[in-house]
């Protein structure tokens, strides 16, 4: 569920996976009224590419702003 202003990354599979994960996390946080999943832990961050991390961050932000 990429929003149009992120279209330049839509071809990047890692970005899309991160975006979707971030969006899902934001929806969970909205239900719980927290920001617990706003960022990944350093261990989780080390396991992913920069495209995934950028996608996660932007997906989370878009999900919270919906």
PDB file with SEQRES, HELIX, SHEET and CRYST1 records, atoms N, CA, C and O in Angstrom:
SEQRES   1 A   66  UNK UNK UNK UNK UNK UNK UNK UNK UNK UNK UNK UNK UNK          
SEQRES   2 A   66  UNK UNK UNK UNK UNK UNK UNK UNK UNK UNK UNK UNK UNK          
SEQRES   3 A   66  UNK UNK UNK UNK UNK UNK UNK UNK UNK UNK UNK UNK UNK          
SEQRES   4 A   66  UNK UNK UNK UNK UNK UNK UNK UNK UNK UNK UNK UNK UNK          
SEQRES   5 A   66  UNK UNK UNK UNK UNK UNK UNK UNK UNK UNK UNK UNK UNK          
SEQRES   6 A   66  UNK                                                          
HELIX    1 AA1 UNK A    4  UNK A    9  5                                   6    
HELIX    2 AA2 UNK A   13  UNK A   32  1                                  20    
HELIX    3 AA3 UNK A   42  UNK A   46  1                                   5    
HELIX    4 AA4 UNK A   50  UNK A   64  1                                  15    
CRYST1    1.000    1.000    1.000  90.00  90.00  90.00 P 1           1          
ATOM      1  N   UNK A   1       0.831  -1.173   0.000  1.00  0.00           N  
ATOM      2  CA  UNK A   1       0.000   0.000   0.000  1.00  0.00           C  
ATOM      3  C   UNK A   1       0.882   1.246   0.000  1.00  0.00           C  
ATOM      4  O   UNK A   1       0.850   2.028   0.950  1.00  0.00           O  
ATOM      5  N   UNK A   2       1.650   1.428  -1.033  1.00  0.00           N  
ATOM      6  CA  UNK A   2       2.519   2.591  -1.133  1.00  0.00           C  
ATOM      7  C   UNK A   2       1.732   3.828  -1.525  1.00  0.00           C  
ATOM      8  O   UNK A   2       0.893   3.783  -2.425  1.00  0.00           O  
ATOM      9  N   UNK A   3       1.997   4.897  -0.868  1.00  0.00           N  
ATOM     10  CA  UNK A   3       1.389   6.169  -1.216  1.00  0.00           C  
ATOM     11  C   UNK A   3       2.212   6.780  -2.345  1.00  0.00           C  
ATOM     12  O   UNK A   3       3.427   6.590  -2.398  1.00  0.00           O  
ATOM     13  N   UNK A   4       1.568   7.501  -3.237  1.00  0.00           N  
ATOM     14  CA  UNK A   4       2.195   7.969  -4.476  1.00  0.00           C  
ATOM     15  C   UNK A   4       3.515   8.693  -4.301  1.00  0.00           C  
ATOM     16  O   UNK A   4       4.402   8.528  -5.138  1.00  0.00           O  
ATOM     17  N   UNK A   5       3.689   9.492  -3.250  1.00  0.00           N  
ATOM     18  CA  UNK A   5       4.940  10.238  -3.150  1.00  0.00           C  
ATOM     19  C   UNK A   5       6.133   9.335  -2.830  1.00  0.00           C  
ATOM     20  O   UNK A   5       7.268   9.806  -2.775  1.00  0.00           O  
ATOM     21  N   UNK A   6       5.885   8.053  -2.622  1.00  0.00           N  
ATOM     22  CA  UNK A   6       6.972   7.098  -2.433  1.00  0.00           C  
ATOM     23  C   UNK A   6       7.169   6.225  -3.678  1.00  0.00           C  
ATOM     24  O   UNK A   6       7.881   5.222  -3.628  1.00  0.00           O  
ATOM     25  N   UNK A   7       6.549   6.601  -4.771  1.00  0.00           N  
ATOM     26  CA  UNK A   7       6.547   5.786  -5.978  1.00  0.00           C  
ATOM     27  C   UNK A   7       7.946   5.543  -6.547  1.00  0.00           C  
ATOM     28  O   UNK A   7       8.167   4.540  -7.226  1.00  0.00           O  
ATOM     29  N   UNK A   8       8.881   6.438  -6.283  1.00  0.00           N  
ATOM     30  CA  UNK A   8      10.215   6.239  -6.854  1.00  0.00           C  
ATOM     31  C   UNK A   8      10.902   5.009  -6.274  1.00  0.00           C  
ATOM     32  O   UNK A   8      11.846   4.494  -6.874  1.00  0.00           O  
ATOM     33  N   UNK A   9      10.451   4.534  -5.129  1.00  0.00           N  
ATOM     34  CA  UNK A   9      11.036   3.345  -4.515  1.00  0.00           C  
ATOM     35  C   UNK A   9      10.215   2.083  -4.754  1.00  0.00           C  
ATOM     36  O   UNK A   9      10.615   1.007  -4.310  1.00  0.00           O  
ATOM     37  N   UNK A  10       9.087   2.180  -5.438  1.00  0.00           N  
ATOM     38  CA  UNK A  10       8.183   1.039  -5.533  1.00  0.00           C  
ATOM     39  C   UNK A  10       8.816  -0.169  -6.219  1.00  0.00           C  
ATOM     40  O   UNK A  10       8.385  -1.300  -5.995  1.00  0.00           O  
ATOM     41  N   UNK A  11       9.818   0.054  -7.041  1.00  0.00           N  
ATOM     42  CA  UNK A  11      10.507  -1.049  -7.707  1.00  0.00           C  
ATOM     43  C   UNK A  11      11.444  -1.791  -6.758  1.00  0.00           C  
ATOM     44  O   UNK A  11      11.899  -2.894  -7.062  1.00  0.00           O  
ATOM     45  N   UNK A  12      11.726  -1.188  -5.621  1.00  0.00           N  
ATOM     46  CA  UNK A  12      12.666  -1.781  -4.683  1.00  0.00           C  
ATOM     47  C   UNK A  12      11.917  -2.664  -3.695  1.00  0.00           C  
ATOM     48  O   UNK A  12      11.150  -2.173  -2.868  1.00  0.00           O  
ATOM     49  N   UNK A  13      12.142  -3.953  -3.787  1.00  0.00           N  
ATOM     50  CA  UNK A  13      11.437  -4.933  -2.961  1.00  0.00           C  
ATOM     51  C   UNK A  13      11.690  -4.738  -1.469  1.00  0.00           C  
ATOM     52  O   UNK A  13      10.774  -4.881  -0.659  1.00  0.00           O  
ATOM     53  N   UNK A  14      12.914  -4.415  -1.108  1.00  0.00           N  
ATOM     54  CA  UNK A  14      13.242  -4.200   0.307  1.00  0.00           C  
ATOM     55  C   UNK A  14      12.502  -2.985   0.862  1.00  0.00           C  
ATOM     56  O   UNK A  14      11.989  -3.025   1.981  1.00  0.00           O  
ATOM     57  N   UNK A  15      12.447  -1.919   0.092  1.00  0.00           N  
ATOM     58  CA  UNK A  15      11.716  -0.727   0.528  1.00  0.00           C  
ATOM     59  C   UNK A  15      10.240  -1.071   0.749  1.00  0.00           C  
ATOM     60  O   UNK A  15       9.656  -0.691   1.764  1.00  0.00           O  
ATOM     61  N   UNK A  16       9.649  -1.782  -0.189  1.00  0.00           N  
ATOM     62  CA  UNK A  16       8.236  -2.134  -0.103  1.00  0.00           C  
ATOM     63  C   UNK A  16       7.959  -3.010   1.112  1.00  0.00           C  
ATOM     64  O   UNK A  16       6.960  -2.814   1.804  1.00  0.00           O  
ATOM     65  N   UNK A  17       8.828  -3.966   1.373  1.00  0.00           N  
ATOM     66  CA  UNK A  17       8.654  -4.815   2.565  1.00  0.00           C  
ATOM     67  C   UNK A  17       8.742  -3.990   3.838  1.00  0.00           C  
ATOM     68  O   UNK A  17       7.942  -4.172   4.755  1.00  0.00           O  
ATOM     69  N   UNK A  18       9.706  -3.086   3.899  1.00  0.00           N  
ATOM     70  CA  UNK A  18       9.859  -2.230   5.064  1.00  0.00           C  
ATOM     71  C   UNK A  18       8.682  -1.290   5.232  1.00  0.00           C  
ATOM     72  O   UNK A  18       8.202  -1.076   6.345  1.00  0.00           O  
ATOM     73  N   UNK A  19       8.216  -0.729   4.123  1.00  0.00           N  
ATOM     74  CA  UNK A  19       7.071   0.181   4.167  1.00  0.00           C  
ATOM     75  C   UNK A  19       5.851  -0.536   4.736  1.00  0.00           C  
ATOM     76  O   UNK A  19       5.178  -0.022   5.629  1.00  0.00           O  
ATOM     77  N   UNK A  20       5.577  -1.711   4.219  1.00  0.00           N  
ATOM     78  CA  UNK A  20       4.414  -2.464   4.678  1.00  0.00           C  
ATOM     79  C   UNK A  20       4.536  -2.846   6.147  1.00  0.00           C  
ATOM     80  O   UNK A  20       3.554  -2.784   6.886  1.00  0.00           O  
ATOM     81  N   UNK A  21       5.726  -3.238   6.575  1.00  0.00           N  
ATOM     82  CA  UNK A  21       5.944  -3.583   7.982  1.00  0.00           C  
ATOM     83  C   UNK A  21       5.752  -2.359   8.874  1.00  0.00           C  
ATOM     84  O   UNK A  21       5.140  -2.459   9.938  1.00  0.00           O  
ATOM     85  N   UNK A  22       6.263  -1.220   8.454  1.00  0.00           N  
ATOM     86  CA  UNK A  22       6.109   0.012   9.211  1.00  0.00           C  
ATOM     87  C   UNK A  22       4.661   0.457   9.291  1.00  0.00           C  
ATOM     88  O   UNK A  22       4.197   0.919  10.333  1.00  0.00           O  
ATOM     89  N   UNK A  23       3.961   0.315   8.191  1.00  0.00           N  
ATOM     90  CA  UNK A  23       2.551   0.692   8.160  1.00  0.00           C  
ATOM     91  C   UNK A  23       1.749  -0.188   9.116  1.00  0.00           C  
ATOM     92  O   UNK A  23       0.921   0.313   9.877  1.00  0.00           O  
ATOM     93  N   UNK A  24       1.993  -1.489   9.076  1.00  0.00           N  
ATOM     94  CA  UNK A  24       1.303  -2.427   9.984  1.00  0.00           C  
ATOM     95  C   UNK A  24       1.619  -2.092  11.439  1.00  0.00           C  
ATOM     96  O   UNK A  24       0.729  -2.109  12.288  1.00  0.00           O  
ATOM     97  N   UNK A  25       2.866  -1.794  11.722  1.00  0.00           N  
ATOM     98  CA  UNK A  25       3.270  -1.461  13.092  1.00  0.00           C  
ATOM     99  C   UNK A  25       2.565  -0.195  13.574  1.00  0.00           C  
ATOM    100  O   UNK A  25       2.175  -0.104  14.738  1.00  0.00           O  
ATOM    101  N   UNK A  26       2.404   0.766  12.692  1.00  0.00           N  
ATOM    102  CA  UNK A  26       1.734   2.012  13.079  1.00  0.00           C  
ATOM    103  C   UNK A  26       0.262   1.765  13.391  1.00  0.00           C  
ATOM    104  O   UNK A  26      -0.297   2.377  14.301  1.00  0.00           O  
ATOM    105  N   UNK A  27      -0.353   0.877  12.641  1.00  0.00           N  
ATOM    106  CA  UNK A  27      -1.755   0.571  12.894  1.00  0.00           C  
ATOM    107  C   UNK A  27      -1.924  -0.114  14.254  1.00  0.00           C  
ATOM    108  O   UNK A  27      -2.883   0.152  14.979  1.00  0.00           O  
ATOM    109  N   UNK A  28      -0.995  -0.985  14.581  1.00  0.00           N  
ATOM    110  CA  UNK A  28      -1.015  -1.652  15.889  1.00  0.00           C  
ATOM    111  C   UNK A  28      -0.810  -0.623  17.008  1.00  0.00           C  
ATOM    112  O   UNK A  28      -1.504  -0.657  18.024  1.00  0.00           O  
ATOM    113  N   UNK A  29       0.139   0.283  16.814  1.00  0.00           N  
ATOM    114  CA  UNK A  29       0.397   1.318  17.818  1.00  0.00           C  
ATOM    115  C   UNK A  29      -0.794   2.264  17.977  1.00  0.00           C  
ATOM    116  O   UNK A  29      -1.088   2.714  19.084  1.00  0.00           O  
ATOM    117  N   UNK A  30      -1.474   2.563  16.876  1.00  0.00           N  
ATOM    118  CA  UNK A  30      -2.658   3.424  16.962  1.00  0.00           C  
ATOM    119  C   UNK A  30      -3.729   2.774  17.839  1.00  0.00           C  
ATOM    120  O   UNK A  30      -4.357   3.438  18.664  1.00  0.00           O  
ATOM    121  N   UNK A  31      -3.926   1.475  17.652  1.00  0.00           N  
ATOM    122  CA  UNK A  31      -4.926   0.753  18.444  1.00  0.00           C  
ATOM    123  C   UNK A  31      -4.561   0.756  19.922  1.00  0.00           C  
ATOM    124  O   UNK A  31      -5.429   0.888  20.785  1.00  0.00           O  
ATOM    125  N   UNK A  32      -3.270   0.609  20.207  1.00  0.00           N  
ATOM    126  CA  UNK A  32      -2.796   0.525  21.586  1.00  0.00           C  
ATOM    127  C   UNK A  32      -2.521   1.899  22.204  1.00  0.00           C  
ATOM    128  O   UNK A  32      -2.356   2.009  23.419  1.00  0.00           O  
ATOM    129  N   UNK A  33      -2.472   2.928  21.387  1.00  0.00           N  
ATOM    130  CA  UNK A  33      -2.203   4.269  21.881  1.00  0.00           C  
ATOM    131  C   UNK A  33      -0.760   4.475  22.327  1.00  0.00           C  
ATOM    132  O   UNK A  33      -0.502   5.217  23.274  1.00  0.00           O  
ATOM    133  N   UNK A  34       0.178   3.822  21.649  1.00  0.00           N  
ATOM    134  CA  UNK A  34       1.596   3.951  21.989  1.00  0.00           C  
ATOM    135  C   UNK A  34       2.403   4.306  20.748  1.00  0.00           C  
ATOM    136  O   UNK A  34       1.857   4.440  19.653  1.00  0.00           O  
ATOM    137  N   UNK A  35       3.709   4.457  20.936  1.00  0.00           N  
ATOM    138  CA  UNK A  35       4.636   4.594  19.805  1.00  0.00           C  
ATOM    139  C   UNK A  35       5.765   3.578  19.970  1.00  0.00           C  
ATOM    140  O   UNK A  35       6.906   3.826  19.582  1.00  0.00           O  
ATOM    141  N   UNK A  36       5.428   2.454  20.542  1.00  0.00           N  
ATOM    142  CA  UNK A  36       6.420   1.422  20.854  1.00  0.00           C  
ATOM    143  C   UNK A  36       7.171   0.923  19.621  1.00  0.00           C  
ATOM    144  O   UNK A  36       8.358   0.610  19.710  1.00  0.00           O  
ATOM    145  N   UNK A  37       6.504   0.845  18.487  1.00  0.00           N  
ATOM    146  CA  UNK A  37       7.114   0.290  17.280  1.00  0.00           C  
ATOM    147  C   UNK A  37       7.585   1.352  16.301  1.00  0.00           C  
ATOM    148  O   UNK A  37       7.800   1.059  15.125  1.00  0.00           O  
ATOM    149  N   UNK A  38       7.747   2.580  16.772  1.00  0.00           N  
ATOM    150  CA  UNK A  38       8.122   3.672  15.869  1.00  0.00           C  
ATOM    151  C   UNK A  38       9.477   3.428  15.214  1.00  0.00           C  
ATOM    152  O   UNK A  38       9.660   3.729  14.035  1.00  0.00           O  
ATOM    153  N   UNK A  39      10.414   2.893  15.960  1.00  0.00           N  
ATOM    154  CA  UNK A  39      11.730   2.567  15.393  1.00  0.00           C  
ATOM    155  C   UNK A  39      12.073   1.117  15.712  1.00  0.00           C  
ATOM    156  O   UNK A  39      11.576   0.531  16.673  1.00  0.00           O  
ATOM    157  N   UNK A  40      12.918   0.576  14.893  1.00  0.00           N  
ATOM    158  CA  UNK A  40      13.392  -0.784  15.133  1.00  0.00           C  
ATOM    159  C   UNK A  40      14.547  -0.757  16.121  1.00  0.00           C  
ATOM    160  O   UNK A  40      15.274   0.233  16.212  1.00  0.00           O  
ATOM    161  N   UNK A  41      14.711  -1.839  16.854  1.00  0.00           N  
ATOM    162  CA  UNK A  41      15.851  -1.915  17.769  1.00  0.00           C  
ATOM    163  C   UNK A  41      17.145  -1.966  16.950  1.00  0.00           C  
ATOM    164  O   UNK A  41      17.108  -2.234  15.749  1.00  0.00           O  
ATOM    165  N   UNK A  42      18.256  -1.715  17.580  1.00  0.00           N  
ATOM    166  CA  UNK A  42      19.532  -1.720  16.851  1.00  0.00           C  
ATOM    167  C   UNK A  42      19.838  -3.103  16.290  1.00  0.00           C  
ATOM    168  O   UNK A  42      20.443  -3.216  15.224  1.00  0.00           O  
ATOM    169  N   UNK A  43      19.427  -4.156  16.994  1.00  0.00           N  
ATOM    170  CA  UNK A  43      19.631  -5.514  16.468  1.00  0.00           C  
ATOM    171  C   UNK A  43      18.807  -5.741  15.212  1.00  0.00           C  
ATOM    172  O   UNK A  43      19.298  -6.315  14.241  1.00  0.00           O  
ATOM    173  N   UNK A  44      17.561  -5.294  15.225  1.00  0.00           N  
ATOM    174  CA  UNK A  44      16.707  -5.441  14.056  1.00  0.00           C  
ATOM    175  C   UNK A  44      17.219  -4.586  12.898  1.00  0.00           C  
ATOM    176  O   UNK A  44      17.202  -5.023  11.747  1.00  0.00           O  
ATOM    177  N   UNK A  45      17.670  -3.384  13.198  1.00  0.00           N  
ATOM    178  CA  UNK A  45      18.177  -2.488  12.159  1.00  0.00           C  
ATOM    179  C   UNK A  45      19.390  -3.078  11.453  1.00  0.00           C  
ATOM    180  O   UNK A  45      19.547  -2.922  10.242  1.00  0.00           O  
ATOM    181  N   UNK A  46      20.228  -3.739  12.196  1.00  0.00           N  
ATOM    182  CA  UNK A  46      21.444  -4.321  11.623  1.00  0.00           C  
ATOM    183  C   UNK A  46      21.133  -5.447  10.645  1.00  0.00           C  
ATOM    184  O   UNK A  46      21.964  -5.785   9.802  1.00  0.00           O  
ATOM    185  N   UNK A  47      19.958  -6.021  10.750  1.00  0.00           N  
ATOM    186  CA  UNK A  47      19.586  -7.154   9.894  1.00  0.00           C  
ATOM    187  C   UNK A  47      19.005  -6.721   8.547  1.00  0.00           C  
ATOM    188  O   UNK A  47      18.817  -7.557   7.663  1.00  0.00           O  
ATOM    189  N   UNK A  48      18.720  -5.431   8.380  1.00  0.00           N  
ATOM    190  CA  UNK A  48      18.026  -4.972   7.187  1.00  0.00           C  
ATOM    191  C   UNK A  48      18.849  -3.950   6.404  1.00  0.00           C  
ATOM    192  O   UNK A  48      19.764  -3.317   6.930  1.00  0.00           O  
ATOM    193  N   UNK A  49      18.486  -3.814   5.123  1.00  0.00           N  
ATOM    194  CA  UNK A  49      19.158  -2.842   4.260  1.00  0.00           C  
ATOM    195  C   UNK A  49      18.636  -1.441   4.539  1.00  0.00           C  
ATOM    196  O   UNK A  49      17.617  -1.266   5.208  1.00  0.00           O  
ATOM    197  N   UNK A  50      19.335  -0.461   4.026  1.00  0.00           N  
ATOM    198  CA  UNK A  50      18.902   0.921   4.232  1.00  0.00           C  
ATOM    199  C   UNK A  50      17.569   1.196   3.551  1.00  0.00           C  
ATOM    200  O   UNK A  50      16.804   2.049   4.001  1.00  0.00           O  
ATOM    201  N   UNK A  51      17.288   0.477   2.468  1.00  0.00           N  
ATOM    202  CA  UNK A  51      16.010   0.662   1.792  1.00  0.00           C  
ATOM    203  C   UNK A  51      14.858   0.160   2.652  1.00  0.00           C  
ATOM    204  O   UNK A  51      13.804   0.792   2.710  1.00  0.00           O  
ATOM    205  N   UNK A  52      15.053  -0.968   3.317  1.00  0.00           N  
ATOM    206  CA  UNK A  52      14.039  -1.499   4.224  1.00  0.00           C  
ATOM    207  C   UNK A  52      13.799  -0.516   5.365  1.00  0.00           C  
ATOM    208  O   UNK A  52      12.653  -0.229   5.711  1.00  0.00           O  
ATOM    209  N   UNK A  53      14.872  -0.002   5.944  1.00  0.00           N  
ATOM    210  CA  UNK A  53      14.755   0.923   7.074  1.00  0.00           C  
ATOM    211  C   UNK A  53      14.052   2.216   6.665  1.00  0.00           C  
ATOM    212  O   UNK A  53      13.222   2.741   7.407  1.00  0.00           O  
ATOM    213  N   UNK A  54      14.386   2.718   5.493  1.00  0.00           N  
ATOM    214  CA  UNK A  54      13.719   3.935   5.002  1.00  0.00           C  
ATOM    215  C   UNK A  54      12.241   3.661   4.764  1.00  0.00           C  
ATOM    216  O   UNK A  54      11.391   4.483   5.108  1.00  0.00           O  
ATOM    217  N   UNK A  55      11.936   2.516   4.181  1.00  0.00           N  
ATOM    218  CA  UNK A  55      10.545   2.130   3.946  1.00  0.00           C  
ATOM    219  C   UNK A  55       9.770   1.978   5.243  1.00  0.00           C  
ATOM    220  O   UNK A  55       8.617   2.399   5.339  1.00  0.00           O  
ATOM    221  N   UNK A  56      10.404   1.375   6.240  1.00  0.00           N  
ATOM    222  CA  UNK A  56       9.756   1.195   7.544  1.00  0.00           C  
ATOM    223  C   UNK A  56       9.409   2.547   8.157  1.00  0.00           C  
ATOM    224  O   UNK A  56       8.290   2.766   8.621  1.00  0.00           O  
ATOM    225  N   UNK A  57      10.374   3.436   8.149  1.00  0.00           N  
ATOM    226  CA  UNK A  57      10.182   4.770   8.735  1.00  0.00           C  
ATOM    227  C   UNK A  57       9.047   5.521   8.036  1.00  0.00           C  
ATOM    228  O   UNK A  57       8.190   6.110   8.694  1.00  0.00           O  
ATOM    229  N   UNK A  58       9.045   5.498   6.713  1.00  0.00           N  
ATOM    230  CA  UNK A  58       8.033   6.230   5.957  1.00  0.00           C  
ATOM    231  C   UNK A  58       6.668   5.553   6.045  1.00  0.00           C  
ATOM    232  O   UNK A  58       5.641   6.231   6.087  1.00  0.00           O  
ATOM    233  N   UNK A  59       6.651   4.229   6.072  1.00  0.00           N  
ATOM    234  CA  UNK A  59       5.386   3.504   6.238  1.00  0.00           C  
ATOM    235  C   UNK A  59       4.768   3.763   7.590  1.00  0.00           C  
ATOM    236  O   UNK A  59       3.553   3.925   7.701  1.00  0.00           O  
ATOM    237  N   UNK A  60       5.599   3.806   8.626  1.00  0.00           N  
ATOM    238  CA  UNK A  60       5.104   4.073   9.963  1.00  0.00           C  
ATOM    239  C   UNK A  60       4.507   5.485  10.032  1.00  0.00           C  
ATOM    240  O   UNK A  60       3.419   5.685  10.572  1.00  0.00           O  
ATOM    241  N   UNK A  61       5.226   6.439   9.486  1.00  0.00           N  
ATOM    242  CA  UNK A  61       4.756   7.829   9.505  1.00  0.00           C  
ATOM    243  C   UNK A  61       3.436   7.970   8.739  1.00  0.00           C  
ATOM    244  O   UNK A  61       2.510   8.629   9.213  1.00  0.00           O  
ATOM    245  N   UNK A  62       3.353   7.359   7.573  1.00  0.00           N  
ATOM    246  CA  UNK A  62       2.123   7.449   6.787  1.00  0.00           C  
ATOM    247  C   UNK A  62       0.953   6.785   7.506  1.00  0.00           C  
ATOM    248  O   UNK A  62      -0.171   7.284   7.467  1.00  0.00           O  
ATOM    249  N   UNK A  63       1.220   5.670   8.155  1.00  0.00           N  
ATOM    250  CA  UNK A  63       0.159   4.975   8.888  1.00  0.00           C  
ATOM    251  C   UNK A  63      -0.363   5.780  10.055  1.00  0.00           C  
ATOM    252  O   UNK A  63      -1.564   5.777  10.327  1.00  0.00           O  
ATOM    253  N   UNK A  64       0.526   6.473  10.751  1.00  0.00           N  
ATOM    254  CA  UNK A  64       0.116   7.275  11.900  1.00  0.00           C  
ATOM    255  C   UNK A  64      -0.638   8.532  11.451  1.00  0.00           C  
ATOM    256  O   UNK A  64      -1.480   9.045  12.188  1.00  0.00           O  
ATOM    257  N   UNK A  65      -0.343   9.021  10.265  1.00  0.00           N  
ATOM    258  CA  UNK A  65      -0.980  10.244   9.769  1.00  0.00           C  
ATOM    259  C   UNK A  65      -2.289   9.975   9.029  1.00  0.00           C  
ATOM    260  O   UNK A  65      -2.916  10.912   8.534  1.00  0.00           O  
ATOM    261  N   UNK A  66      -2.702   8.745   8.945  1.00  0.00           N  
ATOM    262  CA  UNK A  66      -3.957   8.427   8.274  1.00  0.00           C  
ATOM    263  C   UNK A  66      -5.110   8.641   9.171  1.00  0.00           C  
ATOM    264  O   UNK A  66      -6.253   8.422   8.771  1.00  0.00           O  
TER     265      UNK A  66                                                      
END                                                                             
